[in-house]
Amino acid sequence: MIGFTRILAPSDFSSHSHEALRYACGLAERFGAELHVIHVLSEIVPTGPDPLLMPVMPPQFYEEDEKRAAETLKNQIKPEWGTPKSVTTAVCWGAPAEAVVDYAAENQVDLIVIATHGRTGLSHVLLGSVAERIVREAPCPVLSIRSAPAESS
């Protein structure tokens, strides 16, 4: 029988990840699993002709950014989505795919539930796919949730 004890739902606070989080909550309730919800922040990397001339962000900028993300994470889950055994939220720093894969490995996650934007063609080639990299590199199964396409007017 297939079972899950720890489910990870990365969130970038988009409507796509909101939908994936809804699935993750329902699955966590159904399997009596812990739900881990993370958000990955990337450091600002100076670019330009001379990176040494770029302003360096003060430490409090990063602290405030992390604090805002942590507060937003706490308010992501809606009670009607289901009641996981427990909910752990975390803010990580780094490249999104690597941070999610590392978190999953370090926390012995059994399933990652992630949103995919469903890009194809040139936009997929240019923008890459965080979800695709996570599927390839994750230490556990990955369930990708594709949101319904927005209707054009």
C-alpha positions, 0 to 999 in steps of 0.5 A: 500500500502506498502511504505518505508521512511527509508531504512538501508543497513549495510555494512561490505565492502564485495562483498556480502554487496556491492550487498545488497547496490545496491538493497537498493539504487534501493529500496530507489529511487523507494520509495523516501526513505532515505538511511542509510548506516552503518558499524559496528566496533568492539573493540579489546578485549584482549585475552590470559592467562592474559588480563592485560598484553595485550597492550591497543590500543591508542585512536587514533587507534580507531579514525583512524579506524573510520575515514577510515571506514567513508571515505570508506562508502562515496564511496560505492554507485554508481550513476547508482544504483539509487538516494535515497531521501538522504543518511546518513552514520554512523560508529557504535561500538559494536557487528554487529547484536546488533548495526544494530538492535539498529540503526534501532530502534533509527532511525525508519528504515522501512526496513533493506536490508542485505547481507547473505553469505548463509553459511550452515551446520557446518560453519553456526553453528561455525560462526553464522549468523549476518543476521539471528540474525538481522532478528530475532531481527529487529524492522522492515522487513528485506530483505536478499540478497544472492549473486550468488555463485562464480563459481568454476574453 
